Amino acid sequence: MAAEIFCSRWTALVLRELLCGTTRFNDLRRGVPKMSPTLLSKRLKELEQAGVIYVTKKGAGGVAEYKLTEAGEDLRNVVMSLGIWGQRWVESSLSLKNLDPSLLMWDMRRNLVTSSFPDRRCTVRFHYPDVTVGRNTFWMVVENGEVDLCSVDPGHDVDLFVTGSLRSMTSVWMGLSKLRSEIDDGHIALTGDKAVERSIHEGLGLSPFAKEKPRV
């Protein structure tokens, strides 16, 4: 019965998002971009019926929020162990063939160390020339300890431009290479405010499994 709950398709990834603090439907979709809205709704309902999550309404509009129960929180070690296993034993070259810029930026946003940035609004523009137009440019706006990820120009002056291949940035995020080495090799370029550039070096959000070294 436990396997029926946990092992259905996409469930582990939905749980990963919930364990990382995501609570709203649209944000869950951004964390699992290849999952259809219909299937996500179905999985959330199944997890609620299984006692893994519960649903609350927040605000005047009654926006639904999905929260983990004690049983759901108890799955944290299972999900983390799966991620650690994947980092160790799934061949990195295969991982780097399945690239999704939206998912990469969403995870980078979540783990960005905002305290490393100057005490003002900072806007960083990421551009991946090797990705299809319309999916290749993102803006991260860091302000008051919060990070807003935009796929449409938010209209702020850009403090730092980050340009490079999606493969190189994903490799950095996975802990397979260092940002400095990718810059030195000409795969990634940083242009703009030097203070914000230092902040990116110090506070770039990496995968929670980046410290695990591949064994294949």
Beta strands, then each sheet from edge to edge (+ up, - down):
strand 1: 53-58
strand 2: 63-68
strand 3: 122-127
strand 4: 137-143
strand 5: 146-150
strand 6: 160-164
strand 7: 188-192
sheet 1: 1+ 2-
sheet 2: 5+ 4- 3+ 6+ 7-
end
